[in-house]
């Protein structure tokens, strides 16, 4: 008799003993009886007695065994609706860009809707609420009393000091030592955009120190194939066909793991969804030879920090007042919390370009202060390398582009800042003009530049973000991270700064640290409701991307 038939008969008998409601399988029972007869025929009476007793005991135990009751399925709690909305917001056809096409519903959506499946409501966004702090940031201590003297004193305080440059170089050295254990060809650069001792607000959200690791893009897939300490083995994996952005995120994740595991750096937050993926780390005092931990932004194969530093240095070479104005604008943006790109605001690099554009396109007393980008030695060389020979020659020889700044009344940095906030608060047309330092003239955006349109999910209001062109990446709008709530904050801060400057207010009043309302109800009543895109879940999504290695777009 086949052993499989006997096993099937035993399993059927066992199911019948456990569940008496099952129908009896006659064929299985016959096979079992025949198998028992064949097994017991050669046995003696004593052996058969013991076998029958064991079978009876086993059958009794199976009958007395009580299966645990099945737990009732738990009902999912309903999602709370967003405050101020009478019903869950429907999917929007128009999201972040005017050129984006509406997504088609997934297959079977109508069938699921007819069957009674309901889409859960969208969670209410997390609003910024004031929280107590153990180490509050004080206002800058200024001994001067007049506006221009206060501005000059503050600029001297926020300018990168020798100590800050030394710390940045030290962090780059430590990072290169740790990263070369997994990527021997890596090069690391440390950049300082401000003074670490100035004590600015949002010092961790927008660090003054940036560390950039670079490697040849052609070597990146081979390097990431098999990273090992003390060497590597290059094997062609799936990374060979991966796009540059995925490779950049994968390398950033690997390098961050190596830096954090070394003990010299602590992970703070990640921003993988922006135009330039980066992570924020805290360097321990031992790593940076400092009295306290130093926050820094770490990126991999990112050109934006290098371009930002080069533009600042070039402005200082052409006109020292332009460099001082950029430092003042950056300090004002940090104190008023409108330069944190992960929260939907313009990045410090975008504010640098907006400051340069104002100095190029200003038409008040004295005319422009800075020339167009073609007269920037570093920028013109980089753009000429990217463009074709004829296009670069035409751009360099165009009369409008080669126009030099007018020699007029030399305004102070404080007066230039007043003109800056007045220009963007009153004169600049967001819907019809673009910030383009390439031409250095006011005009509409090019046809290749996408407009960034945002929608408030609660009030269905539509707004347009300012178009800020990246001169080194044609067709890139640096305001693509802005949200409806951040645009309202931007206009509020520009209007506030223009009012303070027009009424003769002090620099201390202008740089008063911004703080969110004390509770969420106050935030809603003040008109600071956030959209889904600017909710606090972005930080959680970025952390999930970092932990789960989600390097896709």
C-alpha positions as CSV (number, residue, x, y, z in Angstrom):
1,X,0.0,0.0,0.0
2,X,1.4,3.4,-0.9
3,X,2.7,5.4,2.1
4,X,1.0,8.6,0.7
5,X,-2.4,6.9,0.9
6,X,-1.9,5.9,4.5
7,X,-0.7,9.5,5.4
8,X,-3.8,11.0,3.7
9,X,-6.0,8.6,5.6
10,X,-4.4,9.5,8.9
11,X,-4.7,13.2,8.2
12,X,-8.4,12.8,7.3
13,X,-9.0,10.9,10.6
14,X,-7.2,13.6,12.6
15,X,-9.4,16.4,11.0
16,X,-12.5,14.4,11.8
17,X,-11.4,14.0,15.4
18,X,-10.6,17.8,15.7
19,X,-13.8,19.0,13.9
20,X,-16.7,16.5,14.2
21,X,-18.8,18.6,11.8
22,X,-16.6,17.6,8.9
23,X,-18.3,15.0,6.5
24,X,-16.9,11.4,6.7
25,X,-14.6,10.3,3.9
26,X,-15.5,6.7,3.3
27,X,-12.5,6.0,1.1
28,X,-10.1,7.4,3.6
29,X,-11.6,5.4,6.4
30,X,-11.4,2.2,4.4
31,X,-7.8,2.8,3.6
32,X,-7.0,3.5,7.2
33,X,-8.8,0.3,8.3
34,X,-6.9,-1.8,5.7
35,X,-3.6,-0.2,6.8
36,X,-4.4,-1.0,10.4
37,X,-5.2,-4.6,9.5
38,X,-1.9,-5.0,7.6
39,X,0.0,-3.5,10.5
40,X,-1.6,-5.5,13.3
41,X,-1.9,-9.0,11.6
42,X,1.6,-10.1,12.5
43,X,1.4,-8.7,16.1
44,X,0.7,-10.7,19.2
45,X,-2.3,-10.1,21.5
46,X,-0.2,-8.1,24.1
47,X,1.3,-5.9,21.5
48,X,-2.2,-5.2,19.9
49,X,-3.5,-4.3,23.3
50,X,-0.9,-1.7,24.0
51,X,-1.4,-0.3,20.5
52,X,-5.2,0.0,20.9
53,X,-4.7,1.6,24.3
54,X,-2.3,4.2,22.9
55,X,-4.7,5.0,20.0
56,X,-7.6,5.4,22.4
57,X,-5.7,7.8,24.6
58,X,-4.6,9.9,21.6
59,X,-8.2,10.0,20.3
60,X,-9.4,11.1,23.7
61,X,-6.8,13.9,23.9
62,X,-7.8,15.2,20.4
63,X,-11.5,15.3,21.4
64,X,-10.8,17.1,24.6
65,X,-8.6,19.7,22.9
66,X,-10.5,23.1,22.7
67,X,-9.4,25.5,19.9
68,X,-9.1,29.1,21.1
69,X,-11.9,31.4,19.8
70,X,-11.0,33.6,16.9
71,X,-10.5,37.3,17.8
72,X,-13.1,39.6,16.3
73,X,-11.6,42.0,13.7
74,X,-10.8,45.4,15.1
75,X,-12.5,48.3,13.5
76,X,-10.3,51.0,12.2
77,X,-10.7,54.4,13.9
78,X,-11.9,57.1,11.6
79,X,-9.3,59.7,10.5
80,X,-9.9,63.2,11.9
81,X,-10.7,65.7,9.3
82,X,-8.5,68.7,8.7
83,X,-9.6,71.8,10.7
84,X,-11.6,74.3,8.7
85,X,-12.7,71.7,6.1
86,X,-16.3,70.4,6.2
87,X,-15.3,67.2,4.4
88,X,-12.1,65.3,3.5
89,X,-10.3,67.2,0.7
90,X,-10.6,65.6,-2.6
91,X,-7.6,64.7,-4.8
92,X,-6.4,67.8,-6.6
93,X,-5.8,67.8,-10.3
94,X,-3.4,70.8,-9.9
95,X,-0.6,70.2,-7.4
96,X,2.8,71.7,-7.3
97,X,3.5,72.6,-10.9
98,X,1.2,74.1,-13.6
99,X,2.7,71.7,-16.2
100,X,1.9,68.5,-14.2
101,X,-0.8,66.3,-15.6
102,X,-3.6,65.0,-13.3
103,X,-3.1,61.4,-12.3
104,X,-5.6,58.9,-13.6
105,X,-7.5,56.8,-11.0
106,X,-6.0,53.4,-10.3
107,X,-7.5,50.4,-12.1
108,X,-10.5,49.1,-10.3
109,X,-11.2,52.3,-8.4
110,X,-14.8,52.5,-9.6
111,X,-15.3,48.8,-8.7
112,X,-14.0,49.4,-5.2
113,X,-16.2,52.5,-4.8
114,X,-19.3,50.5,-5.9
115,X,-18.4,47.8,-3.4
116,X,-18.5,50.3,-0.5
117,X,-14.8,50.9,-0.1
118,X,-14.2,54.5,1.2
119,X,-11.0,56.4,1.0
120,X,-9.9,57.5,4.5
121,X,-9.8,61.2,5.1
122,X,-6.5,63.0,5.0
123,X,-4.8,63.6,8.3
124,X,-4.7,67.2,9.6
125,X,-1.3,68.7,9.0
126,X,1.0,69.2,11.9
127,X,1.3,72.9,12.6
128,X,4.2,74.7,14.1
129,X,3.5,75.3,17.8
130,X,5.7,77.1,20.2
131,X,7.5,74.8,22.6
132,X,9.7,75.7,25.6
133,X,13.4,75.7,25.0
134,X,16.3,75.2,27.5
135,X,18.7,77.4,25.5
136,X,16.8,80.3,24.1
137,X,18.7,82.4,21.4
138,X,19.1,86.0,22.4
139,X,19.0,89.0,20.1
140,X,22.3,90.2,18.6
141,X,24.1,92.5,21.1
142,X,24.8,95.8,19.2
143,X,26.5,98.8,20.7
144,X,25.7,101.1,17.9
145,X,22.5,103.3,17.8
146,X,22.2,104.4,14.2
147,X,20.8,102.1,11.4
148,X,23.9,102.1,9.2
149,X,26.3,101.6,12.2
150,X,24.1,98.7,13.5
151,X,24.1,97.0,10.1
152,X,27.9,97.3,9.8
153,X,28.4,95.9,13.3
154,X,26.1,93.0,12.6
155,X,27.8,92.2,9.3
156,X,31.1,92.0,11.0
157,X,29.6,89.6,13.6
158,X,28.0,87.2,11.0
159,X,30.8,87.1,8.5
160,X,32.8,83.8,8.5
161,X,35.6,84.0,11.0
162,X,38.9,82.3,11.0
163,X,37.7,80.0,13.7
164,X,34.7,79.0,11.6
165,X,36.9,78.3,8.6
166,X,39.2,76.2,10.7
167,X,36.3,74.2,12.0
168,X,34.9,73.6,8.5
169,X,38.3,72.4,7.3
170,X,38.7,70.1,10.3
171,X,35.2,68.6,9.7
172,X,36.1,68.0,6.1
173,X,39.3,66.2,7.1
174,X,37.6,64.0,9.6
175,X,34.8,63.1,7.2
176,X,37.3,62.3,4.4
177,X,39.2,60.0,6.8
178,X,36.1,58.1,7.6
179,X,34.7,58.0,4.1
180,X,37.9,56.8,2.4
181,X,37.5,53.5,4.2
182,X,34.5,52.7,2.0
183,X,35.2,55.0,-1.0
184,X,39.0,55.5,-1.4
185,X,38.6,58.0,-4.3
186,X,36.3,60.4,-2.4
187,X,37.2,64.1,-2.0
188,X,35.6,66.2,0.8
189,X,35.3,70.0,1.0
190,X,34.2,72.0,4.0
191,X,32.4,75.4,3.4
192,X,31.5,78.1,5.9
193,X,28.7,80.5,5.1
194,X,28.6,82.4,8.5
195,X,30.1,82.7,11.9
196,X,29.4,79.9,14.3
197,X,29.9,82.3,17.3
198,X,27.1,84.7,16.2
199,X,24.4,82.5,17.9
200,X,21.7,82.6,15.2
201,X,18.3,81.1,15.4
202,X,17.5,77.9,13.4
203,X,21.2,77.1,13.7
204,X,20.5,73.3,13.3
205,X,17.8,73.7,10.7
206,X,20.0,75.9,8.5
207,X,23.6,75.2,9.5
208,X,26.4,77.6,8.8
209,X,28.8,74.8,7.8
210,X,28.4,72.5,4.8
211,X,30.5,69.4,4.0
212,X,30.4,68.1,0.4
213,X,31.7,64.7,-0.7
214,X,32.5,64.4,-4.4
215,X,33.5,61.6,-6.7
216,X,33.4,61.1,-10.4
217,X,29.9,60.1,-11.6
218,X,31.4,57.5,-13.8
219,X,33.0,55.7,-10.9
220,X,30.0,55.9,-8.6
221,X,28.1,52.7,-9.7
222,X,31.3,50.7,-9.4
223,X,32.1,52.2,-6.0
224,X,28.6,51.4,-4.6
225,X,28.6,47.9,-6.0
226,X,30.5,46.3,-3.1
227,X,31.6,48.7,-0.4
228,X,34.0,47.2,2.2
229,X,36.2,48.6,4.8
230,X,39.8,48.5,3.8
231,X,39.0,47.9,0.1
232,X,36.2,47.1,-2.3
233,X,35.3,44.7,-5.0
234,X,33.7,46.2,-8.1
235,X,31.0,44.0,-9.5
236,X,28.3,45.1,-12.0
237,X,25.0,45.1,-10.1
238,X,21.7,46.7,-10.8
239,X,23.2,50.1,-10.1
240,X,24.8,50.2,-13.5
241,X,21.4,51.2,-15.1
242,X,20.3,53.5,-12.3
243,X,19.8,57.2,-12.9
244,X,22.1,59.8,-11.3
245,X,19.7,60.9,-8.7
246,X,19.2,57.4,-7.3
247,X,22.9,56.9,-7.2
248,X,23.4,60.2,-5.4
249,X,20.9,59.2,-2.7
250,X,22.3,55.7,-2.4
251,X,25.8,57.2,-1.9
252,X,24.5,59.7,0.6
253,X,22.9,57.0,2.6
254,X,26.1,54.9,2.6
255,X,28.3,57.8,3.6
256,X,26.0,58.9,6.3
257,X,26.0,55.4,7.8
258,X,29.8,55.4,7.8
259,X,30.0,58.9,9.4
260,X,27.5,58.1,12.2
261,X,29.0,54.7,12.9
262,X,32.4,56.3,13.5
263,X,31.1,58.1,16.5
264,X,32.3,61.5,15.4
265,X,28.9,62.6,14.0
266,X,25.3,62.2,15.2
267,X,22.3,62.0,12.8
268,X,19.9,64.9,13.1
269,X,17.5,64.9,10.1
270,X,17.4,64.2,6.4
271,X,16.0,66.0,3.4
272,X,15.9,63.5,0.6
273,X,12.9,65.0,-1.3
274,X,14.4,68.3,-2.2
275,X,16.3,69.3,-5.3
276,X,19.6,68.6,-3.5
277,X,19.4,65.6,-1.2
278,X,21.2,66.2,2.1
279,X,21.4,65.2,5.7
280,X,22.0,67.3,8.8
281,X,24.6,66.0,11.2
282,X,25.9,67.1,14.6
283,X,29.7,66.9,14.8
284,X,30.8,66.1,18.3
285,X,33.2,68.5,20.1
286,X,36.0,66.0,19.8
287,X,35.6,65.9,16.0
288,X,35.6,69.6,15.4
289,X,37.9,70.6,18.3
290,X,35.3,72.9,19.7
291,X,33.6,73.5,23.0
292,X,30.1,72.4,21.7
293,X,28.7,70.3,18.9
294,X,28.6,71.9,15.5
295,X,25.6,71.3,13.2
296,X,26.5,70.8,9.5
297,X,24.8,69.9,6.2
298,X,26.3,66.9,4.4
299,X,25.7,66.2,0.7
300,X,27.1,64.0,-1.9
301,X,28.0,65.2,-5.5
302,X,26.0,68.3,-4.9
303,X,27.1,71.4,-6.8
304,X,24.7,73.9,-5.1
305,X,26.9,74.5,-2.0
306,X,29.9,75.1,-4.1
307,X,28.1,77.5,-6.4
308,X,26.6,79.3,-3.4
309,X,30.1,79.8,-1.9
310,X,31.6,80.8,-5.3
311,X,28.9,83.4,-5.9
312,X,29.4,84.9,-2.5
313,X,33.2,85.1,-3.0
314,X,32.8,86.6,-6.5
315,X,30.3,89.2,-5.2
316,X,32.8,90.2,-2.5
317,X,35.5,90.6,-5.2
318,X,33.4,92.7,-7.5
319,X,31.7,94.8,-4.9
320,X,32.2,94.3,-1.1
321,X,28.8,95.8,-0.3
322,X,27.1,93.0,-2.2
323,X,28.7,90.4,0.0
324,X,27.7,92.2,3.1
325,X,24.1,92.6,1.9
326,X,23.9,88.9,1.1
327,X,25.1,88.1,4.7
328,X,22.6,90.5,6.1
329,X,19.7,89.0,4.1
330,X,20.7,85.5,5.1
331,X,20.7,86.5,8.8
332,X,17.3,88.2,8.5
333,X,15.9,85.1,6.8
334,X,17.2,82.7,9.5
335,X,16.0,84.9,12.4
336,X,12.5,85.1,10.8
337,X,12.5,81.4,9.8
338,X,11.8,81.8,6.1
339,X,14.9,80.0,4.6
340,X,14.3,76.4,5.7
341,X,13.6,74.6,2.4
342,X,12.5,71.4,4.1
343,X,9.6,73.3,5.6
344,X,8.6,74.7,2.2
345,X,10.5,78.0,2.2
346,X,13.1,79.3,-0.2
347,X,16.6,78.0,0.3
348,X,19.6,80.2,1.3
349,X,20.9,79.7,-2.2
350,X,17.7,81.2,-3.7
351,X,17.9,84.2,-1.3
352,X,21.5,84.7,-2.5
353,X,20.3,84.8,-6.1
354,X,17.4,87.2,-5.2
355,X,19.9,89.5,-3.5
356,X,22.2,89.5,-6.5
357,X,19.3,90.1,-8.9
358,X,18.2,93.1,-7.0
359,X,21.7,94.6,-7.1
360,X,21.7,94.0,-10.9
361,X,18.2,95.3,-11.7
362,X,17.8,98.2,-9.3
363,X,16.8,101.4,-11.0
364,X,16.8,103.8,-8.1
365,X,19.7,106.1,-7.0
366,X,22.9,105.1,-8.6
367,X,21.6,102.3,-10.8
368,X,22.9,98.7,-10.6
369,X,25.6,97.7,-8.2
370,X,26.5,94.3,-9.8
371,X,27.0,93.4,-13.5
372,X,25.2,90.5,-15.2
373,X,26.5,87.0,-14.7
374,X,28.7,87.1,-17.8
375,X,31.1,89.4,-15.9
376,X,31.5,87.0,-13.0
377,X,34.7,85.2,-13.6
378,X,33.8,81.9,-12.0
379,X,30.2,81.8,-13.3
380,X,31.0,82.8,-16.8
381,X,33.7,80.1,-17.1
382,X,31.3,77.5,-15.8
383,X,28.4,78.5,-18.1
384,X,30.8,78.7,-21.1
385,X,31.9,75.2,-20.3
386,X,28.3,73.9,-20.3
387,X,27.1,75.8,-23.4
388,X,28.2,75.4,-26.9
389,X,30.9,77.6,-28.4
390,X,28.6,79.8,-30.4
391,X,26.0,80.3,-27.7
392,X,28.7,81.2,-25.1
393,X,30.3,83.7,-27.5
394,X,26.9,85.3,-28.2
395,X,26.2,85.5,-24.5
396,X,29.5,87.2,-23.8
397,X,29.3,89.7,-26.6
398,X,25.7,90.8,-26.3
399,X,25.6,94.6,-25.5
400,X,22.8,94.3,-22.9
401,X,24.6,91.6,-21.0
402,X,27.9,93.3,-21.0
403,X,26.5,96.5,-19.5
404,X,28.5,97.7,-16.5
405,X,27.0,99.0,-13.3
406,X,26.3,102.8,-13.3
407,X,28.6,104.9,-11.2
408,X,26.2,106.8,-9.0
409,X,25.8,107.6,-5.3
410,X,27.3,104.9,-3.2
411,X,24.6,103.7,-0.9
412,X,25.5,102.0,2.4
413,X,24.6,98.3,3.1
414,X,21.8,99.4,5.4
415,X,20.2,101.6,2.6
416,X,20.6,98.7,0.1
417,X,18.8,96.4,2.5
418,X,15.9,98.9,2.7
419,X,15.8,98.9,-1.1
420,X,15.9,95.1,-1.2
421,X,12.8,94.6,0.9
422,X,11.0,97.5,-0.8
423,X,11.8,96.0,-4.2
424,X,10.3,92.6,-3.5
425,X,7.5,93.9,-1.3
426,X,6.1,96.5,-3.7
427,X,7.7,96.5,-7.1
428,X,8.5,93.0,-8.1
429,X,5.6,91.2,-10.0
430,X,5.6,87.6,-9.0
431,X,3.2,86.4,-11.7
432,X,4.9,88.1,-14.6
433,X,8.6,88.5,-13.7
434,X,11.4,86.1,-13.0
435,X,14.6,86.4,-10.9
436,X,17.3,85.7,-13.4
437,X,20.9,86.7,-12.7
438,X,22.0,85.5,-16.1
439,X,20.6,88.6,-17.8
440,X,20.4,90.8,-14.8
441,X,17.3,92.6,-16.1
442,X,13.6,92.6,-15.1
443,X,11.5,90.6,-17.5
444,X,9.2,87.6,-17.9
445,X,10.5,84.1,-17.3
446,X,11.6,82.1,-20.3
447,X,9.4,79.5,-21.9
448,X,11.5,76.7,-20.6
449,X,11.1,77.8,-17.0
450,X,8.1,76.1,-15.2
451,X,5.9,78.1,-13.0
452,X,5.3,76.8,-9.5
453,X,1.6,77.0,-8.6
454,X,0.3,75.9,-5.2
455,X,-3.2,75.3,-3.9
456,X,-4.5,75.6,-0.3
457,X,-6.5,72.5,0.4
458,X,-8.9,74.1,2.9
459,X,-9.8,77.3,1.1
460,X,-9.1,76.3,-2.5
461,X,-7.0,79.4,-3.0
462,X,-4.4,79.4,-5.7
463,X,-1.1,81.2,-5.5
464,X,2.1,81.5,-7.6
465,X,5.6,81.2,-6.1
466,X,8.3,83.6,-7.3
467,X,10.3,82.2,-10.2
468,X,13.9,82.0,-9.2
469,X,16.1,80.6,-12.0
470,X,19.2,78.6,-11.2
471,X,21.8,80.0,-13.6
472,X,23.9,76.8,-13.6
473,X,20.9,74.5,-14.2
474,X,18.7,76.0,-17.0
475,X,15.0,75.2,-16.6
476,X,15.3,74.7,-12.8
477,X,12.9,76.8,-10.6
478,X,14.4,77.1,-7.1
479,X,11.0,77.9,-5.6
480,X,9.6,74.4,-6.4
481,X,9.6,73.5,-2.7
482,X,7.4,76.4,-1.7
483,X,3.9,75.8,-0.3
484,X,0.8,78.0,0.1
485,X,1.6,78.6,3.8
486,X,5.2,79.5,3.1
487,X,4.2,82.0,0.5
488,X,1.9,83.7,2.9
489,X,4.8,83.9,5.4
490,X,7.1,85.3,2.8
491,X,4.8,88.1,1.9
492,X,4.1,88.8,5.6
493,X,7.8,89.1,6.4
494,X,8.6,91.3,3.4
495,X,5.8,93.6,4.3
496,X,6.9,93.7,7.9
497,X,10.5,94.4,7.0
498,X,9.4,97.2,4.6
499,X,7.2,98.8,7.2
500,X,10.0,98.7,9.8
501,X,12.5,100.2,7.4
502,X,10.1,102.9,6.2
503,X,9.2,103.9,9.7
504,X,12.8,104.2,10.8
505,X,12.8,101.2,13.1
506,X,15.9,99.6,14.6
507,X,17.8,96.6,13.5
508,X,17.0,94.8,16.7
509,X,13.3,95.1,15.9
510,X,13.8,93.9,12.4
511,X,15.7,90.8,13.6
512,X,13.3,89.9,16.4
513,X,13.2,86.1,16.5
514,X,10.1,84.6,14.9
515,X,8.2,82.1,17.0
516,X,5.1,80.1,16.1
517,X,1.9,80.7,18.0
518,X,1.4,79.3,21.4
519,X,-1.2,76.7,20.3
520,X,-2.7,75.3,17.2
521,X,-6.0,77.3,17.5
522,X,-4.0,80.5,17.5
523,X,-2.2,79.4,14.4
524,X,-5.4,78.8,12.6
525,X,-6.9,82.1,13.7
526,X,-3.8,83.9,12.5
527,X,-4.1,82.5,9.1
528,X,-1.1,80.3,9.2
529,X,-2.8,77.1,8.3
530,X,-0.5,74.7,6.5
531,X,-1.2,72.6,3.4
532,X,-0.6,68.9,3.1
533,X,2.6,69.6,1.3
534,X,4.0,71.7,4.2
535,X,2.9,69.4,7.1
536,X,5.2,68.1,9.6
537,X,5.0,64.7,8.1
538,X,7.6,65.7,5.6
539,X,10.3,65.2,8.2
540,X,8.8,61.8,9.0
541,X,8.7,60.9,5.3
542,X,12.4,61.9,5.0
543,X,13.3,59.8,8.0
544,X,11.4,56.9,6.5
545,X,13.3,57.4,3.3
546,X,16.6,57.4,5.2
547,X,15.8,54.3,7.2
548,X,14.2,52.2,4.4
549,X,16.7,53.3,1.8
550,X,14.0,54.7,-0.5
551,X,16.1,56.3,-3.1
552,X,13.4,56.5,-5.8
553,X,11.9,59.8,-6.8
